[in-house]
């Protein structure tokens, strides 16, 4: 597997235990026996296989198992010093462990592709499970999967050449094709090894990102200082271009000493850094839950759809409305809302002229006539909420809906698939054409937000 298309030299292919031929990126001559020394670590290089003679490095838990191969030094631009020989490695498919039940790969099959997915901390296994399931629906996934790191805010999956669809992935905030990993960044020069590991080609943007965790937040000051240095170096090389069709370059820092380097397709990824569409808290909104609906509208509807589907004079029903956070998002757009909840509405929602508050059970309420929108943020089992929404659409009581499905602590993917599958089965049975999109948004917690709308075809 050639990573950057550099000139051919005397290279050999190495085959791992699974039968996958993996070719290095051309940065090292594998038939030349040489001995090189870095300024700190002594590395013996023999015939393409490297062995550290001083200490043994233990891989970080959950990181993609890779074989370490030193990068060939090269000069960058006119202002960069000679690069250090460091642990810059191409992502490779791990060989099955002894006694593993994984089936060996057949000769001649395509090498594995590794993907980096951002997610909410605590949902790493769900994110990886869903991505592998999407790939497996196309054809079998034969790779042994990397371990997930609990509460890390990201996951890595290894699949064949199947296509992952970001819009259909619920738990993944961002979808990045992983090209390189660096496990040992020096404190004095992080720029040189990162530049050496960046794949060939030009990019539309450079995004430096960190996990959405408390530990990740401490790295934000570092990325703000480091970002301009890397951007300047890439511009000197002519690697950044003003063309939105080009892939984006992502440098992801799990910590200061390591980096994951990948690219994203602008047509199959989130358009936001870290996959987060941030919202500011409105002063008049009665609760922070208003941010969930605001984010859902920005994620699920483009600007033209927002103008067309959220017009002044439309009508909506908000089930489980109190204290009024979701209702507020509707009335600020001039939409008249029937707020259904036994609890109290607060602030400006109590006596707003566009709000009719009915103290009723949301699961038993039926509108006198059809409305444009159903919005719902009730705390109940996902299957029960899904059945309620399916009944509303089957009865013709609404045309569009945004609602939350609260997830259980275990078997989240299974419970979510069952709830969404129930809606699809009901609408298919009724012969209703629809579009359904589900995402775990940044402002969601133990829940997923769903957009459902009727379509003409």
N, C-alpha and C positions, 0 to 999 in steps of 0.2 A: 504494500500500500504506500504509494508515494504521496507525501503530504503537500509538497510545494512545487513539484514539477521542476526541480533544479537539475543541473546537468548530470548525465550518467557517469559514474565512475566504477571502479571495481567493487561491485556490491554482490552480496549473496542474499538469498531469501532464507528466512528462518521460519520454521514451521513449529507451532506449539502443539501440545498434546491433542488438541481438538481437531487437528488437521488443517488449520487455517494458515495460509502463507501470509506473513506480515512483513512488509518491506519498510525499511527505515526511510526517513525523508531525504536521504542523499547527503546529509550533513557530515557523514563519517565514512572513511574508506575501511571496509570490513575485512579486506584481505591483507592489509598492511599491519605488520606487527610493530607497534610503537609503544613507548612508555612516556606518559605525560604526567606532569605534576601540577596541581593547582597551588595557589599560595598557602592554603591551609590543609587541604585533604590530599593524600597521596592516592592516586587511582591507577591501577595496573590495567592497561588496555591490550587485550590479546585477541587478534582475529575477530573483532567485532563483539566480544563478550567482555564485560567490565567486572572487576572484582575489587572491592575496597580492601586495602591492606591494613588499615588502622582500626576502623570501627565498623560495626554492622548497623545499618539503618533499618529501623522497624517501621513499616508503612503505617500511616495514620488510619485509625479504624474507619471503615466505610468508604475509603477512597478507592477508586478503580485500581485493581491490581495491575501493575505495569512493570515492564522490565526497563531498568535505568540504562540509558545510553548517552554518553557525553555528546554535546553539540559541538560542531566544528566552529572554531572562532572565525568571525568575519567582521569587517568594518562596516559601520552604519553611517552614511552621510559623510560630512567632512568635519563634524564637530564631536563625534563620538569616539571614545577610547576603545582599545581592543577588548572584545567581549571575553568574559570568563567562561571556563569550561564548568558547567553546572548541571544539575539534575533536571534538564529539560527533556521531557520524554513524550513520545507519541502515545496516544491511547491505544492499547491493544486488548484483544479478547483474552481473558484469563483462561488458562488450561484447566480442565476439570480436575478436581482433587481426587486423590486415590480413594477408591470406595464410593465415589460419587455416583448417584443414580442417573446423572445427566447423560443423555445419549450422545455418542461422538458425532461430530459433523461429517457429512459425506464429502468425499474428495471433489474439488471443483466448485464448491459452494462459495457464496460471496462472504467477505469478511464482515465482522460485526460493526455496527454503527453505535456510538455512545451518545446519549442525549442527556443534557443537564436541564433539570426542571426546578423552578422555584415554586415554593408552596408555603402555606401557613405552617408555622412551627407546631409540631405534634401530628401533622398529617403526611409525613414523609412516606410511610408504608402505603397509605391510601393512594397517594400520588403515583408512586411507582407501580402499584398493582393495576391502577386504571390504565396507565400508559402501555404496560406490557399486554394487558387485555385487549387494547385497541389494535396493537400490532398482531397479536395472535388471531384476531378475527379475520385478518387478511391471509396469513399463513403461519405455520408453527414458528415459535421463537425457540431457537436452539441454544442460545447462549446462557451460561450460568450468570445470574444477576448479582451485581455488586451489593454489598450490605448497605442498608440505610442507617443513617446516624440519627437517633431520636432527638427531636427538638432542634435540629440543625437548620431548618428552613429550606432545605433543598434535597433533591434525590437524583441519582444517576441510574439510567437504565441502559442495557445493552440488547440490541435487537438486530435482525437481519436488515435487509434494505427496504423494509416496509416504510410507508409514509405515516407519520404521526400528524394528526390534525389538531392544531392548538384550539380552535374554536369548539371542538367537540370534547376536549379534555376539561373536566370539571375542576379538578384540584390543582392543576398546573397553572400558575400565574404567567409563566414564561416558558418558551420552548427554544432551546439552544442546542445546536449540534456541537458536540465537544471535540476539539482537535488536539489539545495539548494539556498536560498537567505539569506543574512545577511544585515539587514538595519541599524544596529547601532554598528559599530566597535569601540571599545575603542581606544583612542590615544596611551595609554601606552602598550597595549598588543593586537595587531591585530592577532598575530600568533595562540594563543590558540583557539579562536572561529572558525577560518578558519580550523584548524586541526580537530576540533570536527565535522565540517559540511561536510568534504570530504567523499564521499561515499566509501563503503567497496571495497576491491579489489586492484590490482596492475595496474600500468600505465607505458606506454612506455616513456612518457615525461611529464614535467610540464611546462605549458605556462602561464605566467602572462601577461595579455593583458589589454589595455585601449582603449577607443573610438578613432577613427581616426578623432579627432576634435582639435581645438585650446586648449580647456580646457583639453582634454585628453592628449595632449602632455606635459602638465605641470606635469602629474603623472608619466612620464617615469623615472625620477630620483628616485622616491619612489619605483617603481617596481624593479629597478636595485639593490637597497639596500635590499629590502624585499625578493627578489627571492632566494638568497643563503640561507637565514635563513629557509625558508619553505622547500627548497630542502633538506637541511641537516636533518631536522626533519623527512621528508618522508623517507629518506634513512635509518635513525635509525630504523624506523618501518618496513623496508624492502618492502616499497610500490612502489619503482621505479625499473623497471627491463629493461634489454637490450633486448627487444623483440618488434619489430615493429608491430607485430600483435595485441598487447594490445592497448586499447583505450588511448587517450591522456587526461590528466587532465588540464582543463582550469579554471583559476581564473581571472574573468573579473571585473575590478574596474571602475564603472561609476564615482566614486569619492573616496576620501580617507576613507570615513566613511561607505561605503557599498561595498558588493562583491556579484557577481553571480558565482556559482560554477557548472560546468558541465563537460561532457566528449564528445569526438568526436571519431567517427569510422575512423581509418586511411584509409579505403577504400571508405569512403563516406564523404569526407571533403577536405578542402584545406590543402596541405602539408606545408603551410607557416604560420608563426606566424601572427595573425590578418588577415589571408587570403590575405596578400599583397605580391606580387612578385615584389620586388623593382628592379629598374634599375638605372644604373649610366649614366649620360649624356656624350656621346662621344664628344671629343673636335672637331672633323671634321664635325659632323652632322650640317646641316644648321638650324635646328629648333628643339624645344623640342617635337614636334609631333612624332619624331623618337622613343621616349620612348613607345608610344602606340603600335606601331607595334612590337617593341622588346619584350614587355610584352605579347602581343598576341601570338607570336611564342612560348614563354616559357610556357604559360598556355595551349594552344591548342595542342601543339605537344610535345611528349616526345623526348628524345635524339635520339633514333633510327629513329623516323619519321622526325626529323629535318635533319638528315644526308641523309635520302632517298629522301625527298621531296624538299630540298633546296640545290641542287647540283650546283657546278660551271658549267657553260655552258648552264643552263636553260634560259628561256626567260620570261619576265613579262611585263605587261602594268600597269602603275600607272596613274589612272584617278584623276585629280585634284592634280597634283604632286607638284606644286610650294609651297614653295621654295625648296623642295627636301628631307624632313625628312624621308618619307617612302621609297623613292627611294634609299636613302643611306643604309638602312638596307638590301636591295637586292644586291646592287653592292659590298658590303663588303663580301658577300658570293659568289661573282663571277658570279652573274646572270645579264644578259644583260636586260636593262630596256628601254621601250619606255615611256617617261614621257609626258603626255598629259595635257596641261594647258596653258591658255592665259597669265598667269603671268610668272615672271622671276624665273629661277632656280638660286640658290645662292651658293657661296663658291665653293667647289670642284665639285659640281654638274653641274656647267656651261659648262665645257669643258671636262668632264670625258669621257674616251674612251668607257665605257660601257653604256653611256646614250645618247639616241636620244630624243631631246626635240622637240615636235610638238605643235605649238600654235594653238590648236583647242579646241572646246567645247567637254568636256568629254562625254556628253550625246549623241552626234552625231557621235562620233568616232567609226570606225569599223576597226579592224586589217586586214592586208593583208593576214595573215595566223594565225592559232591557236597558242596560247602561253601556257606556263605551268601555269602561275600565273596571276590573276587579283587582284590588290590592289587598294583600293579606300577610300579616306577620304574627300569627297566633302560635303559642307554645303548645304543640300537640305532636303526636307521632306522625312521621312523614307520610305513612300510608293513608292515614285519616285525612290529612290536609289535601293529599293528591286526589283522593276520592271526591272530596268536596269541590275542588276546582274542576274535575272532570264532569261532575254533575252540572255545574254552572254553564260550561261550554255546551254540553249535550242538550241542556234545556234552552239554550239561546239567550241566556241572561246577560252575557257580556261578549265583547269581541276581542279584548286584549286583557292580559293579566300579568302581574308581577307578584310573586309570592315566595315565601321562605319555607324551606323544609328543614326542621330541626333534626339533627342526626344523633343516633345512639352512640354510646361510648365505644362499642365494639361492632364489628361487621358493618362499617359505615358504607362501603361500596355496595355491599349486598342489599342493604336497606334502601339505599338511594336508587339502585337499579330497579328494585321492585316497585318503588313509588312512581318513578318516571315511566316504567313499563306499564303500570296500571293506567296512567293517563293516556298513553299512546294506544293501548288496546281499546279503551273506551271510545276515543275519538275515531279510531279506525272503524270500529263497529258501527258508529253512527254515520260514517261516510263524511266526516268533517276534514277538510284540508287545513293544515296548520303548520306553524313553525315553532319549534321548542328549543330553547337554549338554556343551559344551566351552568352556573359558575359559582365557585366559592370565592366571594369578593374579599377585598382587603378589609372592609368594615364588617364582614361576617365573622362569626366566631364558630361555635359548634353547629353550623348550619350551611345551607347552600341556597342561593337565590336563583329563581327560575323565571324566564320570560316565555310567555305562550301567547300566540296570536293566530287568528283565523287568516287564511290566505284564499285567494281566488282559485288557485289550482293546487 
